[in-house]
């Protein structure tokens, strides 16, 4: 059975790129998803991207090769949260 992976992404004003704020596998991935749900943060499933991002250390900037995919996810999350308000 393949490992479940999750990453919490974010972008802060002044940063030149998005960052990984948390990442985990299996039980930790479940906890990340649970915290997101409790805080009404949309969860976007992208197994290939999650696998790639699992190689990045928390609080490191996401490499440029992933910016387009991550930007689409962050846009979706921000728009969804804005529409929920």
Secondary structure by P-SEA (a helix, b strand, c coil): cbbbbbbbbbcccccccccccccccaaaaaaaaaaaaaacbbbbbbaaaaaaaccccccccccccaaaaaaaaaaaaaaaaaaac
